């Protein structure tokens, strides 16, 4: 009697599904059927995946809200001016500025040789950069590079000048 090509599998989720394993070599079919039995059926797996996507989106929204709150509190505490730019870029710019400034403080003051007066000068330069897009553009930069980046910022990144002119 040949090895079956069609297998009725009772899945972990409780559903029975008929699987056509014709494309598998005969010696691999039983192992695949056992493996499938230890998993949810395709419909249940997709449903769980979709629900997981929703929970990931909720998690990300909560994470972004926490980052936003931390950035707002930090900006108030250290007298950072509000950023300018398109509405959709403002929160991202604030988060990016906060994360880069925090990374820079760790790299330059906590782990580096900077004292508070060196840091105060850098903070003043950072306060002058008001374009949210500039901070977003620097989001992947190393904290130790911030001084050089601030020095390289153009006039369009400072004040209220329109960078698209």
Residue pairs with C-beta under 8 A, 6 or more apart in sequence:
2 26
3 26
3 27
3 29
3 30
4 21
4 29
5 20
5 21
5 22
5 29
6 18
6 19
6 20
6 21
6 22
7 18
7 19
7 21
7 29
7 33
7 36
8 16
8 17
8 18
8 19
9 16
9 17
9 18
9 19
9 33
9 36
9 37
10 16
10 37
11 17
11 36
11 37
11 39
11 40
11 41
11 44
12 37
12 38
12 39
12 40
13 40
13 41
13 44
15 40
15 41
15 43
15 44
17 36
17 41
17 42
19 33
19 36
21 29
21 32
21 33
24 32
39 45
40 48
64 91
64 95
67 95
67 98
67 99
68 91
68 94
68 95
70 98
71 94
71 95
71 97
71 98
71 99
72 94
74 80
74 98
74 101
74 102
75 82
75 94
75 97
75 98
78 101
78 123
79 127
80 97
80 126
80 127
81 127
81 130
82 90
82 130
83 90
83 93
83 94
83 97
83 130
83 131
83 132
83 135
84 130
84 131
84 132
84 160
85 93
85 131
85 132
85 133
86 132
89 132
89 133
89 136
90 132
92 132
92 136
93 131
93 132
93 133
93 134
93 135
93 136
94 132
94 135
96 132
96 135
96 136
96 138
96 139
97 126
97 135
99 139
100 135
100 138
100 139
100 141
100 143
100 146
101 123
101 126
101 146
102 143
103 142
103 143
103 146
104 122
104 143
104 144
104 146
104 147
105 119
105 143
106 143
107 142
107 143
107 144
108 114
108 118
108 119
108 122
108 143
108 144
108 146
108 147
109 115
109 116
109 118
109 119
112 144
122 146
122 147
122 150
125 147
125 150
125 151
126 146
126 150
128 150
128 153
128 158
128 159
129 135
129 150
129 153
129 157
129 158
130 157
130 158
130 159
130 160
131 156
131 157
131 158
131 163
133 163
134 153
134 157
138 146
138 149
141 149
155 161
156 162
156 163
157 163
